[in-house]
Structures are given as C-alpha cells and as structure tokens.
C-alpha cells in the first residue's frame, strides 16, 4: 500500500486556508480492493489553542465510508457542498469508493444515499464500535489501513462489470473538457442516453448532467485558485454554459458566493 501524490485534491474550497489547519493524505488500496475503492484518505488536525475550523468541499460523485470515533457512517453524494468542522485534535479515516463501486455492497440504487447517509450496521450487519477501537488504537497509519483492508477484504461482493463501465465514464467526464452536455457523453461512450441515466441513478446516485456540471465547476474553482481573476464570459463558454449569467447562477447555487466574491476571498487569504 503506498501513498498517492500530494497535490491538492480538487473540490477543497479555499485550500490555502485548509492547508494551514489540517493534513490530508491519500493511499492506494490493494489490487483486490482496487476494483471497488478509489483510495483511502486520512485527515489529521491539531487545533488545540485555536478556534475550530470549518472546511467546505465541492463533492465528487463518490460514496465515502468514514471512520470516526462513535460517528462512523457511510455517506452518499452531496448535491451541493458539504462542510466539516475540525476542532481540538484528532483524525479520521475514509474510504472513497469508485463511482459505482459501493453499489455491490448496498445492492440498492445509490440514489437512495444522495444527500443522506446510512449506518455501518445497515450495510455490514454489525456495529462499528469494535473496529473503530482497533483503528484508532493504532499509533501509526499503516496498521490502521491494514486493519480496514482486512475487514473489507473479508466482505467483498462479487465484481460487477457495470462498476468498471460507470467508473470509466465518470473518469472520462472528469478529464475531457469537451464533454459539457450529456449528449457529448453519449457520443463518446456509445451508451444510449436513457440507459446512461438509469445506470447513473443506480450506480452513482446522481445524473450524468450533475456529474458533468460538477466537474466543470471543479475546473472553474481550480482556475480561481491558481490564477488571476478569469474572463468570466470566456470561462463560462469554455465550461459549456450558454452565457455568463447561467454560470454565475449555477456557481452561486452550489458554492454560495458569486465567482467574483469567491476569488476575492480566496486571494485575501
């Protein structure tokens, strides 16, 4: 098991503030578990003597299993942003499932989990307490990850070919900036539009349109992080919006502030 690259993950809003408050590390799973899990992630923080810090995240189309003392749960995709309050000192360990990768464990449409969560017991038939104690009793990260790997490895469902298909389609949407509409994804994948919509509802939990819009907003936020104030009209058109006002409305409805307000706050950090 090895650690992934340390680049700032897409989706963290105002990452300059966050990097002063916590450390995020990601680790690749074993080959057996890699079919279902994209990576493990660990967040550590020490804010003793400081005010609590709330990190806002522009989420990805992934289910996450989050181990936290007495708070372990499985979280579906959040349709807007999610926020996490960090205070005092602590750490959490998460499993980020590949898009579609959690469906074989749940055997129900993943849309059931969108903007929601389920208990550990509901999926795995046992309380999370004993496993939590084993994980958080470890002084090093590697033994904690190995314990999670062992637990999951003993409970792996049969592989589902649709998991690979869905994961590949989502990856293509994420990385190909020319995909700005569902029809673009249909043309590139050869999957019928209605079939694609049903598949995403069952395996991902959100629609193909949602995934496309979300990754284009990830790109917009990333440009705001690394550059000067963009040409909003040019950026809007490049991301597939009909006009600048459409992009601004979309950004505000999901992130909260307008793009200009977001840039101003980010560069004042």
C-alpha positions in Angstrom: 0.0 0.0 0.0 1.5 3.3 -1.0 0.7 7.0 -0.5 -0.6 8.9 -3.5 0.8 12.2 -4.8 0.5 15.2 -2.5 -1.2 17.5 -4.9 -4.2 19.4 -3.6 -7.3 17.4 -4.4 -10.0 19.0 -6.5 -13.0 20.1 -4.5 -11.5 21.7 -1.4 -12.7 25.3 -1.4 -10.2 27.9 -0.2 -7.4 25.3 0.0 -4.9 27.9 1.2 -6.8 28.2 4.5 -7.2 24.5 4.8 -3.6 23.6 4.4 -2.8 25.7 7.5 -5.3 23.7 9.6 -5.1 20.1 8.6 -3.1 17.5 6.7 -4.8 15.3 4.1 -3.1 12.1 3.0 -4.3 9.6 0.4 -3.3 5.9 0.0 -3.9 3.4 -2.8 -5.8 0.1 -1.8 -4.5 -3.3 -2.6 -5.2 -4.8 -6.1 -8.1 -6.9 -4.7 -9.9 -3.9 -3.3 -8.9 -1.5 -6.0 -11.9 -2.7 -8.1 -14.3 -1.1 -5.6 -12.3 1.6 -3.8 -10.6 4.6 -5.4 -8.4 5.4 -2.4 -8.2 5.7 1.3 -7.9 9.1 2.8 -6.8 10.4 6.3 -7.3 13.9 7.7 -5.3 14.9 10.7 -5.5 18.1 12.6 -4.3 19.8 15.8 -6.1 23.0 16.6 -5.5 23.0 20.3 -5.5 26.6 21.4 -7.1 27.7 18.1 -10.6 28.4 17.0 -12.5 25.5 15.3 -12.2 25.4 11.6 -14.9 24.5 9.0 -13.7 23.1 5.7 -16.2 23.3 2.8 -15.9 20.7 0.0 -17.3 20.7 -3.5 -18.0 17.0 -3.5 -17.3 14.3 -6.1 -19.7 11.6 -7.4 -18.4 9.1 -4.8 -19.7 7.3 -1.8 -17.5 7.6 1.3 -17.2 5.3 4.3 -15.8 7.5 7.1 -14.4 6.0 10.3 -14.6 8.5 13.2 -14.9 7.6 16.9 -18.6 6.9 17.6 -19.6 8.6 14.4 -18.7 6.1 11.7 -21.2 6.2 8.8 -21.5 5.8 5.0 -22.2 9.0 3.1 -23.7 9.3 -0.3 -23.1 12.1 -2.8 -23.9 15.6 -1.5 -25.7 17.5 -4.2 -24.3 20.9 -3.2 -21.3 21.4 -0.9 -20.5 19.6 2.3 -18.7 21.1 5.3 -16.7 19.5 8.1 -16.0 21.1 11.5 -12.5 20.4 12.9 -11.7 21.3 16.5 -9.2 20.3 19.2 -7.1 17.4 17.9 -8.0 14.3 16.0 -8.0 12.3 12.8 -10.5 10.4 10.6 -10.0 7.7 8.1 -12.2 7.4 5.0 -12.7 5.0 2.0 -13.6 6.8 -1.2 -15.4 4.2 -3.3 -15.1 4.5 -7.1 -18.2 5.8 -8.8 -20.4 2.8 -8.8 -18.1 0.9 -6.5 -20.4 0.9 -3.5 -23.4 -0.5 -5.3 -22.4 -4.2 -4.9 -22.2 -3.7 -1.2 -25.6 -2.0 -0.9 -27.5 -3.8 -3.7 -29.9 -0.9 -3.9 -29.9 2.3 -6.1 -27.1 4.5 -4.8 -29.5 7.5 -5.3 -31.0 6.3 -2.1 -27.9 7.7 -0.3 -27.8 11.1 -2.2 -27.7 13.9 0.4 -28.0 11.2 3.1 -26.1 8.5 4.9 -26.6 5.1 6.4 -25.2 3.4 9.4 -22.3 0.9 9.4 -24.6 -1.8 10.7 -27.2 -1.3 7.9 -24.6 -2.3 5.3 -22.2 -4.6 7.2 -24.6 -6.1 9.8 -22.5 -5.2 12.8 -21.8 -2.2 15.0 -18.7 -0.1 14.0 -17.5 0.3 17.6 -15.1 -2.7 17.9 -13.5 -1.9 14.5 -13.3 1.8 15.4 -11.4 0.9 18.6 -8.9 -1.2 16.7 -8.3 1.5 14.1 -7.9 4.4 16.5 -5.8 2.5 18.9 -3.0 2.4 16.3 -0.2 4.8 16.7 0.8 4.6 13.0 -1.3 5.0 9.9 -0.2 1.8 8.1 -1.6 -0.7 10.7 -4.9 1.2 10.7 -5.1 0.9 7.0 -4.2 -2.8 7.0 -7.0 -3.4 9.5 -9.5 -1.7 7.3 -8.2 -3.7 4.3 -8.6 -6.9 6.1 -12.1 -6.1 7.2 -13.2 -5.1 3.7 -11.3 -7.9 2.0 -13.3 -10.5 4.0 -16.6 -9.0 2.9 -16.0 -8.2 -0.8 -19.0 -8.8 -3.0 -18.7 -10.3 -6.5 -17.4 -7.9 -9.1 -20.0 -6.2 -11.2 -18.9 -5.3 -14.8 -21.1 -2.1 -14.6 -18.8 -0.8 -11.9 -15.9 -0.6 -14.3 -18.1 0.8 -17.0 -19.6 3.6 -14.9 -16.2 4.4 -13.3 -14.6 4.7 -16.7 -17.4 7.0 -18.0 -17.1 9.3 -14.9 -13.4 9.4 -15.3 -13.8 10.4 -18.9 -16.2 13.2 -18.0 -13.8 14.4 -15.3 -10.8 14.6 -17.7 -12.3 15.5 -21.0 -13.2 19.2 -21.1 -15.1 18.8 -24.4 -17.8 16.9 -22.5 -20.1 19.7 -21.5 -23.5 18.1 -22.2 -25.0 14.6 -21.7 -25.2 14.2 -25.5 -21.4 14.6 -25.6 -21.0 11.7 -23.1 -23.4 9.6 -25.2 -21.5 10.2 -28.4 -18.2 9.4 -26.7 -19.2 6.3 -24.8 -21.8 4.8 -27.2 -24.2 4.2 -24.3 -27.8 5.2 -25.0 -28.9 8.3 -23.2 -31.7 6.7 -21.2 -29.5 3.7 -20.3 -26.8 6.1 -19.1 -29.3 8.0 -16.9 -30.7 4.8 -15.4 -27.2 3.4 -14.8 -26.0 6.6 -13.0 -29.1 6.6 -10.8 -28.4 3.0 -9.8 -24.7 3.0 -9.5 -23.6 6.7 -8.9 -26.6 8.3 -7.2 -26.7 11.4 -9.3 -27.4 12.1 -13.0 -24.9 12.3 -15.8 -25.8 16.0 -16.1 -25.0 16.6 -12.5 -21.6 14.9 -12.9 -20.7 17.0 -15.9 -21.7 20.2 -14.2 -19.9 19.3 -11.0 -16.6 18.6 -12.7 -16.8 21.7 -14.8 -17.3 23.7 -11.6 -14.3 21.9 -10.1 -12.3 23.2 -13.1 -13.7 26.7 -12.5 -12.7 26.7 -8.8 -9.3 25.3 -9.7 -8.6 28.2 -12.1 -9.7 30.6 -9.5 -7.2 29.1 -7.0 -4.2 29.2 -9.3 -4.7 32.3 -11.5 -5.8 35.8 -11.6 -9.5 36.8 -12.0 -10.7 35.0 -15.1 -12.6 36.4 -18.1 -16.0 35.2 -16.8 -17.6 35.1 -20.2 -14.8 33.1 -21.8 -14.7 30.8 -18.8 -18.5 30.3 -18.9 -18.5 29.3 -22.6 -15.4 27.1 -22.2 -17.3 25.1 -19.4 -20.3 24.6 -21.6 -22.6 27.3 -20.2 -24.9 29.2 -22.6 -23.9 32.6 -21.1 -22.1 34.2 -18.2 -25.2 34.7 -16.1 -26.1 31.0 -16.3 -22.6 30.0 -15.0 -22.8 32.6 -12.2 -26.3 31.3 -11.1 -25.0 27.7 -11.1 -21.9 28.6 -9.1 -23.8 30.5 -6.5 -26.5 27.8 -6.1 -23.9 25.2 -5.3 -20.9 27.1 -3.7 -22.8 30.0 -2.1 -20.9 33.2 -3.1 -20.7 34.6 -6.6 -17.5 33.7 -8.5 -16.1 37.2 -8.0 -16.8 37.0 -4.3 -15.1 33.6 -4.1 -12.0 34.9 -5.9 -11.8 37.9 -3.7 -12.0 35.9 -0.5 -9.5 33.3 -1.8 -6.8 35.8 -2.8 -7.3 37.7 0.5 -6.3 34.5 2.5 
